[in-house]
Amino acid sequence: MIKFISYAIGILTSLIIVSVLSAGIRMPMPFDFEPIPLAFGAARFTKYKISTLDSGSFTTSSTSYVDATNVTVTMISTGRPVMIGHIPGDGLCHFTIASSSAGPPVLQVKLIRDVTDLGSFNSGGDTTTDVEPFTPCSAISFLDTAASAGSHTWKTQVRGSAGTFVVGVQEARIYVYELP
């Protein structure tokens, strides 16, 4: 039941984020957006970017953090707080892990700005060969309050705990949204 609730909240969060980011906005390709005025005549702007490609069906069995393919985005920040998160690409977006060895599998996801670790998320099974197939991509987000003005690259890295396992990132895109 908790997995279902977590999944439902993740999907709802993704839908809200996508709605907010795309409401009334002409969406030029390849998802590289112009600043959007907050109000007529306002001097403040809201900026965001979404990775052009999604992760596809990225998998790894590494115990060291590795970059998830295509889950990276670069934006010029003005120094205000930046929200970082994940939204679906071309399919059902989720993080996965499967194990067939001793000990429960643990998926670890880390968000990075340039070379700075911003935060990590752990999700795991409760038995030796448990599969925790659906940690929704929208469940993993972070508010970066320490980004200075300038160009920054945000990315997602993943790894597994130990043993025989496969960690996956399925159809995820990363977004960054500079708060007004």
C-alpha positions as CSV (number, residue, x, y, z in Angstrom):
1,M,0.0,0.0,0.0
2,I,2.9,2.4,0.8
3,K,4.5,1.7,-2.5
4,F,1.2,2.5,-4.3
5,I,0.8,5.7,-2.3
6,S,4.4,6.7,-3.1
7,Y,3.9,5.9,-6.8
8,A,0.6,7.9,-6.9
9,I,2.2,10.9,-5.2
10,G,5.1,10.8,-7.6
11,I,2.8,10.7,-10.7
12,L,0.7,13.6,-9.3
13,T,3.8,15.6,-8.6
14,S,5.1,15.0,-12.2
15,L,1.8,16.1,-13.7
16,I,1.7,19.3,-11.6
17,I,5.3,20.1,-12.5
18,V,4.8,19.5,-16.2
19,S,1.5,21.6,-16.1
20,V,3.3,24.5,-14.3
21,L,6.2,24.4,-16.6
22,S,4.2,24.2,-19.8
23,A,1.1,26.4,-19.0
24,G,0.7,28.9,-21.7
25,I,4.2,28.5,-23.0
26,R,5.1,28.1,-26.6
27,M,7.5,25.1,-26.4
28,P,10.3,25.5,-28.9
29,M,12.5,22.5,-29.5
30,P,14.8,21.1,-28.2
31,F,13.3,22.1,-24.8
32,D,15.6,25.1,-24.4
33,F,13.3,27.8,-23.1
34,E,13.5,31.5,-23.1
35,P,12.9,33.3,-19.8
36,I,9.2,33.7,-19.1
37,P,7.9,37.0,-17.7
38,L,6.0,36.6,-14.4
39,A,3.7,39.6,-15.0
40,F,3.2,42.2,-17.7
41,G,6.0,44.8,-17.4
42,A,7.7,42.9,-14.6
43,A,11.5,43.0,-14.5
44,R,11.7,39.5,-12.9
45,F,11.9,36.3,-15.0
46,T,11.6,32.6,-14.3
47,K,14.1,30.3,-16.0
48,Y,14.1,26.6,-16.4
49,K,15.5,23.9,-18.6
50,I,14.7,20.2,-19.2
51,S,17.2,17.7,-20.6
52,T,16.7,17.3,-24.3
53,L,16.8,13.5,-24.2
54,D,15.6,11.0,-21.6
55,S,17.6,8.2,-20.0
56,G,16.1,5.5,-22.2
57,S,16.6,2.2,-20.3
58,F,19.8,3.0,-18.6
59,T,21.2,0.2,-16.3
60,T,24.4,-0.4,-14.4
61,S,25.7,-2.9,-11.9
62,S,28.4,-0.6,-10.5
63,T,28.9,0.0,-6.7
64,S,30.4,3.4,-7.5
65,Y,28.2,6.3,-8.6
66,V,27.9,6.6,-12.4
67,D,26.2,9.3,-14.5
68,A,22.8,8.2,-15.8
69,T,22.8,8.6,-19.5
70,N,21.3,11.9,-20.7
71,V,20.1,12.9,-17.2
72,T,22.0,16.1,-17.2
73,V,21.2,19.7,-17.9
74,T,23.1,23.0,-18.0
75,M,21.6,26.4,-17.3
76,I,22.9,29.9,-16.5
77,S,21.6,30.8,-13.0
78,T,21.3,34.3,-11.5
79,G,22.1,33.0,-8.0
80,R,18.5,32.4,-6.8
81,P,17.5,29.0,-5.5
82,V,17.1,26.2,-8.1
83,M,14.6,23.3,-7.9
84,I,16.0,20.1,-9.4
85,G,13.8,17.1,-10.2
86,H,12.9,14.4,-12.7
87,I,9.9,14.1,-15.1
88,P,8.9,11.4,-17.5
89,G,10.5,11.2,-20.9
90,D,8.9,9.0,-23.5
91,G,7.5,6.4,-21.1
92,L,6.9,5.3,-17.6
93,C,9.6,7.1,-15.6
94,H,11.1,5.3,-12.6
95,F,14.3,4.2,-10.8
96,T,14.7,0.4,-10.3
97,I,16.9,-2.2,-8.6
98,A,16.9,-6.0,-8.7
99,S,19.2,-8.4,-6.8
100,S,19.8,-12.1,-6.8
101,S,22.5,-12.2,-4.1
102,A,22.8,-12.2,-0.3
103,G,21.4,-9.1,1.4
104,P,18.6,-6.8,0.3
105,P,19.3,-4.6,-2.7
106,V,19.6,-0.8,-2.2
107,L,19.3,1.7,-5.0
108,Q,21.2,5.0,-4.3
109,V,20.5,8.1,-6.4
110,K,22.6,11.3,-6.1
111,L,22.0,14.8,-7.5
112,I,25.0,16.9,-8.4
113,R,25.7,20.5,-9.3
114,D,29.0,20.8,-11.2
115,V,31.1,18.7,-8.8
116,T,29.1,19.4,-5.6
117,D,26.9,16.6,-4.1
118,L,23.5,18.1,-3.4
119,G,21.8,15.2,-1.8
120,S,21.1,11.5,-2.1
121,F,18.1,9.1,-2.0
122,N,18.1,5.5,-0.9
123,S,15.4,2.9,-1.8
124,G,15.7,-0.8,-1.2
125,G,14.0,-4.1,-0.9
126,D,13.4,-6.0,2.3
127,T,14.4,-9.5,1.2
128,T,17.4,-11.2,-0.4
129,T,16.0,-11.3,-3.9
130,D,13.4,-8.5,-3.6
131,V,12.8,-6.2,-6.5
132,E,11.8,-2.6,-5.8
133,P,10.7,-1.8,-9.3
134,F,9.0,1.6,-9.1
135,T,10.5,4.5,-7.3
136,P,8.8,7.2,-9.4
137,C,11.3,9.7,-11.0
138,S,9.3,12.6,-9.6
139,A,10.0,11.4,-6.0
140,I,13.6,12.4,-6.3
141,S,14.1,16.2,-6.2
142,F,16.1,18.8,-4.4
143,L,16.2,22.6,-3.8
144,D,19.7,23.9,-4.5
145,T,20.0,27.1,-2.5
146,A,23.8,27.4,-2.8
147,A,24.2,27.8,-6.6
148,S,26.1,31.0,-7.4
149,A,25.3,33.2,-10.4
150,G,26.8,31.7,-13.6
151,S,26.6,28.5,-15.7
152,H,26.0,25.3,-13.9
153,T,25.5,21.6,-14.8
154,W,23.1,19.5,-12.8
155,K,23.1,15.7,-13.2
156,T,21.9,12.5,-11.7
157,Q,24.1,9.6,-10.7
158,V,23.1,6.1,-9.5
159,R,24.7,3.0,-7.9
160,G,23.7,-0.2,-6.2
161,S,24.6,-1.4,-2.7
162,A,26.6,-4.7,-3.2
163,G,26.2,-8.2,-4.5
164,T,24.6,-9.2,-7.8
165,F,22.2,-6.4,-8.8
166,V,21.1,-4.2,-11.6
167,V,20.2,-0.6,-11.1
168,G,18.1,1.2,-13.7
169,V,16.9,4.6,-14.7
170,Q,13.9,4.3,-17.0
171,E,12.8,7.1,-19.3
172,A,13.8,10.0,-17.0
173,R,14.5,13.6,-17.8
174,I,16.0,16.1,-15.4
175,Y,14.7,19.6,-15.0
176,V,16.1,22.7,-13.3
177,Y,13.8,25.6,-12.4
178,E,15.2,28.8,-10.9
179,L,12.7,30.2,-8.4
180,P,11.6,33.8,-8.7
